[in-house]
Amino acid sequence: MKKFLLTLLVILLSIMAFVLYTFVSTGYFREINNTESYEVIAEIPVKGAEDLTISYTDRFMIISQDDRAGRRDGSPSQGGLYYLDLDSGNFQPKLISANYNFPFYPHGISMLKLDSAHYQLLVVNHAKSHSIVKFELIGDSLVYQATYRDQSMISPNDVVAVDEESFYFTNDHGYTGKWGRLAEDYLGIGVSNVIYYNGKYLEVASDINYANGINISQDKSQLLVASPRAFQLHYYNILKDGTLMHDRDLDVGSGIDNIELDQNGDLWMGSHPSLLAFAAYAAGKKEMAPSETIKVTDGNQVESLYENDGSVMSASSVAAPYKNLLFVGTVMDDQLVVLKKKDE
C-alpha cells in the first residue's frame, strides 16, 4: 500500500511540475502593463495583417494579409498582398494580388531590392499544399514569377531572400500529427528547423522550439531566427556555402514572432507575451490576447517598447517603425494599427 501511495504521489507531483513548467515557460504569469506613451492614430482595415515589410529607400510597405479567423470559423476568403505608400498620409493600402486566381493564403514575406525599379517578393502560401511564391514588384504592380514546393516544407512560417536565386525559410513545427504538435507546443520539444534553398533544399539549423520569424542582419553575416516557445532570438553565422553555424541565443522574455530591420539595422518584433492566452485566442476560445513590441539594439539590448492586454490590439505578430510612427500587425485582428508617441 505504501509503495502504491508513493508511486501515486510521484505521478501527481510530476503532473504538477509539468503544469507549472508549461505555465511559467509560456508566460502565463506575466503581468501586462498597458503602455500609455503611445497613441493610436490610425487603424488600417486589413484582416489578419500577420506580416509586413518596409522599403525605407522608396518609402512604401508591403502587407501580407489572410483572414485566419474567417477560415477557422468556416468562412474562408482569398488572402492578399497590399501596397501602402508611406508618405501619402492617408493609410489606404492598395490590393496588388487581385489578378491571381490561384488559392492564396499568405503568411511570412520577404522583399529584396533588385535595382532602382524592381523588387523581388517571396511569400509563404498555405493553400492545399505549402509553398513559397515568388513575385516581381514594379512600382505598385505585382508580376508572378514562380512557385517553390518541396517535401521539406512541413510547416513553413517565414522566409527571407539571400539573393534572386536563394532563400531561407523556417518550419515552425517538425511533426505533422496532432499529438506531435501538441508535444512541441506544450512540452517545449524543439524539433522545428531552418531550410536553405539554392537550387536544392538543405536543412541548415534544427532542434529549434517553434522556429518562427527569420531575417538577415544588415551586414549579411548572420541569420536571425525567432523562437517564441523558448522566448529567445537565435543568431547563426552564415558560412560561404549558405550553411549555418550557431553563434548564440538572446533571451527576450516574450514570444517573438516576425523580425524586421530598421534603417540602423536594429531589430523590431511583434510578440506574444503569453503563449497560452494567444493559443486560446487563436482557437476562438478567448476574445483577446496580449500584444508586445520588442526592439533589439546592437545585438543584445532588449527593450519592450509597447505592451497591451488586447484591448487595443490582440496577438501582435510584426512591428516596424517609419519616421515617428510604429506599424503593428496582428495574427487575426481586423486592422493593422498605427501608433505614435504622444510627445512627438
Order of alpha helices (4+ residues) and beta strands (2+ residues): alpha-beta-beta-beta-alpha-beta-beta-beta-beta-beta-beta-beta-beta-alpha-beta-beta-beta-beta-beta-beta-beta-beta-alpha-beta-beta-beta-beta-beta
